[in-house]
Amino acid sequence: MSSVVMFLLGVIVVVLGIAVSVGVHEFGHLLAAKAFGIKVTKYFIGFGPTIWSHRWGETEYGLKWIPLGGFCSIAGMYPSANEPASRASTDADPASDPTSDAPAAERRGVATAVAANALDMGEPELAPGEEHRAFYRAPIWQRLCVMLGGIMGNVLLTIVFFSASMMGIGVAELTPQLSSVSQCVLPETSSQTTCTDDDALSPGAEAGLQPGDTILSIDGTAISSWDEVTAAFQDSAGVALDLVIERDGEQLSVTVSPIATLRYVYAEDGSVQTDADGTALTHTVGFVGVSPSTEFVPQSFGTVLSTTWDYAGQVAAAVVTLPEKVVGVVESMLTDEERSTDSPLSVVGVGRVAGEVASSSALSFEAKAATVLSLLGALNLSLAMFNVIPLLPLDGGHAAGAIWEGIRRGWARMRRRPDPGPFDASRLLPVTTVVTVLLLVMGGVLILSDVFDPISLFG
């Protein structure tokens, strides 16, 4: 299969994965809302023209042409501008309900009333007698469950994708079985990339090591991992080592003498360490000239959960620094500065990465599948963590509004004051508008950067 077809296949898989992720997110809202009797009129995956829709009960379900979004229309997200606040929520305390029967719009002021009415134009209508099914009338804990339902849906989907990758396929680990044997020794700092007849044989080639050999022991010490092999070779420059290897089911003894060669000093993240002047640091280590094979080792469910937790912390830190990183993306796009490999990606960038992985000839099928599944898991966790941000129109903003309402009402009860009624999130319309514009701008910048200054995994 051609690399172009594989690239497109990788992109298609990610697009479908995004559609599933959005669908699960919105389904989390839908499921929680219906469980509490809150009216939901529409549940759609995608945006743009409608491909298909069908009404079951009071809810219309459907698909739209562009599978990169979705929505769940929940009735009464904002308090009605024509309803007294004293009757606006089941959290209100009837015994302490002191508010007048004046319309809510009159108490909010003209500006906020206009904003609320503008929002209400897009709200699903409630039939007479269904007022109690409005979102804002539900108890605060139920509203929190509805808003967090989408986030939890993505967290669960993250665990599903990570489990499929780490438990179903496994995590790539280097093994003591040799995949290749270098014919000569080339210092890592050298520009030479191929061996010539004048180059001396590598210690591995001179000892007769072959691809497929498995190193069982070094100087009598049993070997169980490639890290042990690397440590033994690097610490033994100029020292003869007795190896026991397995080849075609037979055990053989060979002697190899690592030679001293220059190698870069690497940090834990895999980057080359440099000194204060920016010069790459090197050190002299023993070199044999052999490379390990890769084996996919299935992991436990506990490892999946710990990986999810660790990655959630990384995503949370990335969300905090997102504006700064977007500025860095703009700078790299407008200058000759190389774009950082840890810069944020848009859906276009995620698709490109998946396409590169799928079309790479350097990766096995297992490696490609595990990488794409992990990518989809990371995407879901990023979507979940991003929605936690306590700003409208994100889920975290609605949840924060419900929490603030609970604090106001609790404070009023403690002071034996009148119930202040539901918190009207429409008052935050200017903030919502600013946040929405910023999100659109950042999304647009990332899309442009992923098109004109993309991150490449394989150079």
Backbone torsions as a table, in degrees:
resi	resn	phi	psi	omega
1	MET	NA	133.2	-174.6
2	SER	-67.6	157.2	-179.6
3	SER	-64.6	-32.0	179.2
4	VAL	-65.0	-44.6	179.0
5	VAL	-63.2	-42.5	179.6
6	MET	-65.5	-37.9	177.1
7	PHE	-60.6	-48.4	179.5
8	LEU	-63.1	-37.2	178.8
9	LEU	-63.0	-41.9	177.6
10	GLY	-62.3	-42.1	178.3
11	VAL	-63.3	-44.4	-178.9
12	ILE	-62.0	-42.1	179.4
13	VAL	-60.3	-42.6	-179.9
14	VAL	-68.4	-40.8	178.0
15	VAL	-60.0	-45.4	177.3
16	LEU	-64.3	-38.1	177.7
17	GLY	-63.5	-39.4	177.2
18	ILE	-64.5	-41.7	178.5
19	ALA	-60.6	-43.4	177.8
20	VAL	-64.0	-41.1	-179.3
21	SER	-62.2	-46.3	178.2
22	VAL	-64.6	-42.1	179.6
23	GLY	-60.7	-42.7	178.8
24	VAL	-66.5	-40.0	178.4
25	HIS	-58.8	-51.4	-179.3
26	GLU	-68.4	-32.0	178.0
27	PHE	-66.2	-31.9	175.5
28	GLY	-61.0	-42.6	175.4
29	HIS	-63.7	-46.7	-177.4
30	LEU	-59.2	-48.4	-175.8
31	LEU	-62.6	-45.3	-179.3
32	ALA	-66.3	-42.9	-179.2
33	ALA	-62.1	-45.9	-179.7
34	LYS	-66.2	-33.6	179.1
35	ALA	-63.0	-30.2	-178.7
36	PHE	-100.4	6.8	177.4
37	GLY	78.8	12.9	176.7
38	ILE	-78.8	135.8	-173.7
39	LYS	-74.8	131.8	175.1
40	VAL	-123.9	121.7	-175.9
41	THR	-98.5	-26.1	-177.5
42	LYS	-143.1	143.6	172.7
43	TYR	-139.0	108.6	-176.4
44	PHE	-127.4	143.1	171.6
45	ILE	-107.8	129.8	-178.6
46	GLY	96.2	177.5	173.7
47	PHE	-144.2	169.7	-173.3
48	GLY	97.1	-160.9	-180.0
49	PRO	-61.0	147.1	-179.2
50	THR	-79.3	130.1	175.2
51	ILE	-85.6	-45.3	-174.6
52	TRP	-154.3	144.2	173.8
53	SER	-153.1	153.8	178.3
54	HIS	-153.6	141.7	-179.8
55	ARG	-100.7	122.6	170.6
56	TRP	-113.9	116.3	-176.6
57	GLY	66.0	-128.7	-177.5
58	GLU	-95.2	-1.1	-174.7
59	THR	-112.8	132.6	175.5
60	GLU	-95.8	125.4	179.1
61	TYR	-108.1	142.2	-178.9
62	GLY	-165.3	170.9	177.3
63	LEU	-122.7	142.7	175.8
64	LYS	-118.2	167.2	-168.0
65	TRP	-64.7	-39.4	-174.2
66	ILE	-100.2	106.2	-171.5
67	PRO	-83.0	43.3	-178.2
68	LEU	-117.7	21.1	179.6
69	GLY	-163.8	-167.7	178.8
70	GLY	170.2	170.2	178.4
71	PHE	-157.3	158.2	177.2
72	CYS	-132.6	110.9	-175.4
73	SER	-83.8	107.5	-179.8
74	ILE	-104.1	128.9	-176.1
75	ALA	-70.7	140.8	172.5
76	GLY	69.1	43.4	177.1
77	MET	-66.3	-26.5	179.8
78	TYR	-124.5	146.4	178.2
79	PRO	-57.4	141.4	179.3
80	SER	-65.8	139.0	179.5
81	ALA	-73.9	-9.7	-175.9
82	ASN	-114.6	20.8	-175.8
83	GLU	-125.9	137.2	177.9
84	PRO	-60.8	139.5	-179.9
85	ALA	-65.5	-25.8	-177.5
86	SER	-64.2	-20.4	-179.5
87	ARG	-115.0	15.5	-169.7
88	ALA	-82.3	-17.3	-176.5
89	SER	-149.8	147.8	177.6
90	THR	-73.1	-8.2	176.4
91	ASP	-81.1	-12.6	-178.5
92	ALA	-67.1	147.1	179.2
93	ASP	-95.0	109.5	-176.1
94	PRO	-58.2	-32.5	-177.0
95	ALA	-71.0	-23.2	-178.5
96	SER	-113.2	22.6	-175.7
97	ASP	-84.0	101.5	-171.7
98	PRO	-108.5	-5.8	-170.0
99	THR	-69.9	153.0	179.8
100	SER	-75.2	173.2	178.3
101	ASP	-90.2	16.6	178.7
102	ALA	-66.6	144.4	179.9
103	PRO	-57.2	146.2	-178.9
104	ALA	-59.1	-34.6	-178.3
105	ALA	-61.7	-34.9	-178.4
106	GLU	-69.6	-32.2	-177.9
107	ARG	-83.1	-19.7	-179.2
108	ARG	-83.4	-27.3	-173.1
109	GLY	100.2	159.7	-172.5
110	VAL	-63.4	-46.1	-173.9
111	ALA	-61.6	-48.5	-178.0
112	THR	-70.3	-30.0	177.8
113	ALA	-65.3	-41.6	178.4
114	VAL	-63.5	-42.1	179.3
115	ALA	-62.0	-44.0	-179.5
116	ALA	-63.8	-41.6	179.3
117	ASN	-64.0	-36.5	178.4
118	ALA	-63.5	-39.6	178.2
119	LEU	-70.0	-37.9	-177.1
120	ASP	-65.1	-22.6	-179.8
121	MET	-61.7	-30.1	-179.8
122	GLY	-94.8	2.3	-177.9
123	GLU	-79.9	145.3	172.6
124	PRO	-64.5	141.8	-178.0
125	GLU	-80.7	146.9	174.0
126	LEU	-105.6	130.4	178.9
127	ALA	-71.3	155.9	176.4
128	PRO	-53.2	132.8	-177.8
129	GLY	92.4	-7.0	179.8
130	GLU	-104.8	9.7	-176.0
131	GLU	-56.4	-32.0	-178.5
132	HIS	-68.8	-11.0	-178.6
133	ARG	-94.4	7.1	177.4
134	ALA	-70.0	146.8	-179.3
135	PHE	-58.1	-45.3	-174.4
136	TYR	-69.8	-14.1	177.8
137	ARG	-85.3	-16.2	-177.6
138	ALA	-69.1	151.2	174.8
139	PRO	-56.0	152.6	-174.8
140	ILE	-58.2	-41.5	-177.6
141	TRP	-64.0	-32.6	177.7
142	GLN	-70.8	-39.4	177.8
143	ARG	-63.7	-38.5	177.2
144	LEU	-63.5	-41.1	178.4
145	CYS	-62.4	-40.3	-179.9
146	VAL	-64.7	-45.6	-177.9
147	MET	-69.6	-37.0	-179.4
148	LEU	-82.9	-10.2	179.8
149	GLY	-60.2	-41.2	178.5
150	GLY	-66.3	-41.7	179.4
151	ILE	-62.8	-45.5	-179.9
152	MET	-65.1	-33.7	176.6
153	GLY	-59.5	-42.4	179.2
154	ASN	-70.9	-34.9	176.6
155	VAL	-63.6	-44.1	178.5
156	LEU	-63.8	-39.0	178.8
157	LEU	-68.1	-33.7	174.0
158	THR	-58.1	-46.9	-179.8
159	ILE	-63.5	-37.7	178.1
160	VAL	-62.8	-48.2	-179.1
161	PHE	-65.5	-44.6	178.7
162	PHE	-63.2	-37.7	178.9
163	SER	-65.4	-42.6	178.5
164	ALA	-61.5	-38.2	-179.2
165	SER	-75.0	-51.2	-170.3
166	MET	-84.6	-33.6	-179.3
167	MET	-94.6	-40.9	-178.1
168	GLY	-74.2	-42.1	-179.1
169	ILE	-103.2	-47.5	179.9
170	GLY	112.8	171.3	178.1
171	VAL	-103.5	133.2	-178.4
172	ALA	-65.9	125.8	177.2
173	GLU	-129.4	142.1	178.1
174	LEU	-78.1	136.2	-177.0
175	THR	-116.6	162.8	178.6
176	PRO	-71.9	1.4	176.6
177	GLN	-81.5	133.0	-175.1
178	LEU	-81.1	134.9	175.5
179	SER	-99.1	-26.7	179.5
180	SER	-156.0	158.5	177.2
181	VAL	-130.2	119.8	179.9
182	SER	-68.5	143.6	-179.7
183	GLN	-86.3	-19.6	179.8
184	CYS	-146.0	177.1	-179.4
185	VAL	-109.0	119.0	177.0
186	LEU	-119.9	117.0	177.7
187	PRO	-56.2	144.1	-177.5
188	GLU	-64.1	-24.1	-179.6
189	THR	-84.2	-4.5	-177.7
190	SER	-81.8	149.4	176.6
191	SER	-85.0	-10.8	179.2
192	GLN	-69.9	135.5	-177.2
193	THR	-118.2	-14.0	-179.4
194	THR	-128.1	153.5	179.6
195	CYS	-80.1	148.7	174.8
196	THR	-119.5	172.2	-179.8
197	ASP	-66.0	-22.3	-178.4
198	ASP	-82.9	-14.1	-178.2
199	ASP	-78.6	139.3	178.5
200	ALA	-70.0	150.2	177.5
201	LEU	-63.5	148.3	174.7
202	SER	-71.3	155.5	178.1
203	PRO	-56.3	-36.1	180.0
204	GLY	-65.5	-44.8	179.2
205	ALA	-67.1	-39.4	-179.6
206	GLU	-65.5	-32.3	179.8
207	ALA	-80.6	-8.1	178.6
208	GLY	86.1	16.4	177.1
209	LEU	-66.9	147.1	-177.2
210	GLN	-132.4	153.2	173.7
211	PRO	-57.5	136.8	-177.7
212	GLY	101.0	-18.5	176.4
213	ASP	-65.9	141.8	175.9
214	THR	-114.4	123.8	-179.7
215	ILE	-79.8	118.1	-177.8
216	LEU	-94.4	-36.8	180.0
217	SER	-155.1	156.5	176.5
218	ILE	-130.8	118.4	-177.4
219	ASP	51.7	40.8	175.9
220	GLY	85.0	-5.8	179.5
221	THR	-95.2	122.8	-178.9
222	ALA	-63.0	142.1	-178.6
223	ILE	-110.8	130.7	178.6
224	SER	-124.5	-9.4	-179.2
225	SER	-146.6	160.8	179.0
226	TRP	-70.6	-29.0	177.8
227	ASP	-59.3	-37.3	178.6
228	GLU	-67.0	-37.9	177.4
229	VAL	-64.4	-47.8	-178.6
230	THR	-59.8	-45.9	-179.3
231	ALA	-61.6	-42.8	-179.1
232	ALA	-64.7	-42.9	-179.2
233	PHE	-68.7	-46.1	-175.5
234	GLN	-66.7	-30.4	-178.0
235	ASP	-88.9	5.3	-172.2
236	SER	-127.6	39.0	178.5
237	ALA	-61.0	125.5	178.8
238	GLY	80.4	4.8	-178.9
239	VAL	-109.1	132.7	178.3
240	ALA	-76.0	128.3	-179.3
241	LEU	-115.7	135.8	177.3
242	ASP	-93.6	119.1	-178.7
243	LEU	-109.5	141.6	167.7
244	VAL	-109.7	122.4	-178.1
245	ILE	-122.1	161.3	174.2
246	GLU	-113.9	127.5	-179.9
247	ARG	-136.5	120.4	179.6
248	ASP	53.4	40.2	176.8
249	GLY	83.8	-2.8	-179.9
250	GLU	-112.6	145.9	176.6
251	GLN	-93.2	132.3	-179.3
252	LEU	-127.7	153.3	176.0
253	SER	-110.1	130.6	177.6
254	VAL	-135.8	157.7	177.0
255	THR	-117.9	131.9	-179.4
256	VAL	-132.5	140.5	-179.8
257	SER	-119.1	100.7	178.9
258	PRO	-58.5	140.3	176.8
259	ILE	-104.7	155.9	-178.6
260	ALA	-76.6	134.1	177.4
261	THR	-150.1	157.8	-179.2
262	LEU	-83.1	135.8	175.7
263	ARG	-136.6	148.9	176.7
264	TYR	-68.6	154.5	174.5
265	VAL	-94.3	123.0	-175.8
266	TYR	-105.8	144.8	174.3
267	ALA	-82.3	174.7	-178.0
268	GLU	-63.6	-28.7	-179.0
269	ASP	-84.4	3.5	177.8
270	GLY	92.7	-4.0	180.0
271	SER	-83.5	154.0	179.2
272	VAL	-77.2	129.3	179.0
273	GLN	-76.8	147.0	-179.8
274	THR	-129.1	161.0	175.9
275	ASP	-88.0	-171.4	-176.4
276	ALA	-62.4	-26.2	179.9
277	ASP	-88.4	-1.4	180.0
278	GLY	88.6	5.6	179.3
279	THR	-79.8	135.1	-179.1
280	ALA	-64.6	134.5	179.2
281	LEU	-82.5	139.9	177.6
282	THR	-129.5	162.1	173.0
283	HIS	-148.4	159.8	-178.5
284	THR	-94.1	126.0	-178.7
285	VAL	-135.9	164.8	175.1
286	GLY	-74.7	141.9	-175.9
287	PHE	-134.6	133.1	178.9
288	VAL	-110.8	-34.2	178.8
289	GLY	92.6	38.4	177.0
290	VAL	-126.8	151.9	179.7
291	SER	-122.9	148.6	-176.6
292	PRO	-86.1	161.9	170.4
293	SER	-88.7	162.7	178.6
294	THR	-111.6	135.2	178.6
295	GLU	-128.1	137.2	178.1
296	PHE	-89.7	117.7	-176.3
297	VAL	-108.8	116.7	178.7
298	PRO	-60.2	140.9	-178.4
299	GLN	-106.1	166.7	178.8
300	SER	-82.9	163.6	177.3
301	PHE	-64.8	-31.2	176.2
302	GLY	-61.8	-38.8	177.2
303	THR	-65.2	-37.5	177.0
304	VAL	-60.7	-46.3	-178.8
305	LEU	-65.4	-42.1	179.8
306	SER	-67.2	-36.6	176.5
307	THR	-64.7	-42.2	177.9
308	THR	-61.0	-43.7	-179.7
309	TRP	-63.8	-46.9	-179.7
310	ASP	-61.8	-42.6	-178.5
311	TYR	-68.7	-33.1	177.5
312	ALA	-60.5	-39.7	176.8
313	GLY	-64.2	-40.1	178.2
314	GLN	-65.3	-41.0	179.8
315	VAL	-66.1	-41.3	179.1
316	ALA	-59.9	-42.9	177.8
317	ALA	-65.0	-37.3	179.6
318	ALA	-67.5	-36.8	179.2
319	VAL	-63.4	-39.9	-179.7
320	VAL	-62.7	-38.4	-177.1
321	THR	-95.9	11.0	-175.8
322	LEU	-57.2	-49.2	180.0
323	PRO	-56.8	-42.1	179.4
324	GLU	-63.1	-41.0	-179.6
325	LYS	-68.9	-34.8	177.4
326	VAL	-64.7	-38.6	175.9
327	VAL	-61.1	-41.6	177.0
328	GLY	-62.4	-36.4	177.2
329	VAL	-63.6	-42.4	178.9
330	VAL	-62.5	-44.0	-179.6
331	GLU	-61.6	-43.1	-179.7
332	SER	-68.8	-30.1	-179.8
333	MET	-73.6	-32.9	-175.9
334	LEU	-93.6	-10.4	-179.2
335	THR	-124.9	-175.9	177.9
336	ASP	-86.1	1.6	-179.2
337	GLU	-64.9	135.2	-179.0
338	GLU	-71.8	137.0	-179.6
339	ARG	-71.7	135.1	-179.1
340	SER	-67.0	140.9	-179.2
341	THR	-71.7	-14.8	178.3
342	ASP	-102.2	16.0	177.9
343	SER	-73.5	153.9	-178.5
344	PRO	-65.4	154.9	-179.5
345	LEU	-120.5	149.2	169.8
346	SER	-88.5	-179.8	176.7
347	VAL	-62.2	-29.4	176.7
348	VAL	-65.5	-44.2	179.3
349	GLY	-64.8	-40.6	177.8
350	VAL	-62.1	-41.0	177.9
351	GLY	-63.5	-40.6	179.1
352	ARG	-64.7	-42.7	179.3
353	VAL	-61.4	-45.2	178.5
354	ALA	-62.1	-38.9	177.9
355	GLY	-64.2	-42.1	178.2
356	GLU	-62.8	-42.6	-180.0
357	VAL	-62.9	-47.1	-176.8
358	ALA	-64.6	-33.0	-176.0
359	SER	-93.6	-1.8	-177.7
360	SER	-71.3	132.4	176.8
361	SER	-85.4	-8.7	-178.0
362	ALA	-86.3	-8.8	-176.6
363	LEU	-112.3	144.1	174.9
364	SER	-77.1	168.0	178.5
365	PHE	-60.2	-40.9	179.7
366	GLU	-61.9	-41.7	-179.7
367	ALA	-65.2	-40.7	178.7
368	LYS	-63.4	-47.9	-178.4
369	ALA	-63.0	-44.4	-179.5
370	ALA	-63.6	-39.8	-179.2
371	THR	-66.7	-45.3	-179.4
372	VAL	-65.7	-41.0	177.6
373	LEU	-63.2	-42.3	177.8
374	SER	-65.0	-37.1	177.7
375	LEU	-62.2	-43.1	178.4
376	LEU	-67.2	-36.8	176.1
377	GLY	-63.9	-44.5	178.2
378	ALA	-63.6	-37.4	178.6
379	LEU	-62.3	-43.4	179.2
380	ASN	-65.1	-41.3	179.5
381	LEU	-67.0	-36.9	176.3
382	SER	-64.0	-42.1	178.1
383	LEU	-62.1	-41.7	179.4
384	ALA	-64.6	-49.2	-177.2
385	MET	-66.4	-36.4	179.3
386	PHE	-64.9	-38.1	-178.9
387	ASN	-73.4	-12.3	177.1
388	VAL	-73.7	-22.1	-178.6
389	ILE	-52.4	125.1	-174.9
390	PRO	-77.8	55.1	177.5
391	LEU	-132.6	135.8	173.1
392	LEU	-70.7	146.4	9.0
393	PRO	-92.0	17.3	-178.8
394	LEU	-72.7	160.1	-179.7
395	ASP	-57.4	-38.7	179.4
396	GLY	-61.5	-30.2	177.3
397	GLY	-66.9	-44.5	177.3
398	HIS	-65.2	-39.3	178.5
399	ALA	-64.9	-41.0	178.4
400	ALA	-63.3	-38.1	177.4
401	GLY	-62.0	-41.6	178.9
402	ALA	-66.1	-40.6	178.7
403	ILE	-64.4	-43.1	179.0
404	TRP	-62.1	-38.9	177.3
405	GLU	-61.3	-42.9	178.4
406	GLY	-62.8	-39.7	178.2
407	ILE	-64.4	-44.9	179.6
408	ARG	-59.8	-45.7	-177.6
409	ARG	-68.5	-39.6	177.9
410	GLY	-63.8	-41.6	178.5
411	TRP	-64.3	-39.8	179.0
412	ALA	-65.0	-41.1	178.9
413	ARG	-65.4	-40.5	179.6
414	MET	-61.9	-35.1	-178.4
415	ARG	-93.7	5.3	-178.8
416	ARG	55.6	40.4	178.2
417	ARG	-100.3	164.0	177.8
418	PRO	-60.1	147.5	175.8
419	ASP	-63.4	122.9	-177.7
420	PRO	-72.4	-7.6	-179.6
421	GLY	81.6	-176.9	-176.9
422	PRO	-70.0	149.0	175.0
423	PHE	-74.8	127.3	-177.7
424	ASP	-92.8	101.0	-178.5
425	ALA	-65.2	-16.3	179.4
426	SER	-66.0	-18.6	175.9
427	ARG	-63.4	-24.1	-178.4
428	LEU	-92.1	15.9	-178.7
429	LEU	-54.2	-43.0	177.8
430	PRO	-59.8	-42.2	178.5
431	VAL	-64.7	-42.8	178.7
432	THR	-58.5	-42.5	-179.7
433	THR	-62.9	-44.8	-179.8
434	VAL	-62.6	-46.2	-179.7
435	VAL	-62.0	-42.9	179.8
436	THR	-61.3	-44.5	179.4
437	VAL	-62.9	-43.6	179.5
438	LEU	-62.0	-41.6	178.9
439	LEU	-63.5	-41.2	179.0
440	LEU	-65.5	-40.6	179.8
441	VAL	-65.1	-47.5	179.6
442	MET	-62.0	-41.4	177.7
443	GLY	-62.4	-42.1	178.6
444	GLY	-64.4	-41.3	178.7
445	VAL	-62.0	-44.1	-179.0
446	LEU	-66.6	-37.8	177.7
447	ILE	-63.4	-46.5	178.8
448	LEU	-60.5	-42.7	-179.6
449	SER	-66.2	-38.3	179.4
450	ASP	-69.9	-20.5	177.2
451	VAL	-86.5	-46.8	-172.4
452	PHE	-100.2	-19.4	179.3
453	ASP	-139.7	60.0	-172.4
454	PRO	-72.9	156.2	171.4
455	ILE	-82.0	132.5	178.8
456	SER	-115.5	126.8	-178.9
457	LEU	-76.2	-27.3	-172.3
458	PHE	-118.9	24.5	175.8
459	GLY	78.8	NA	NA
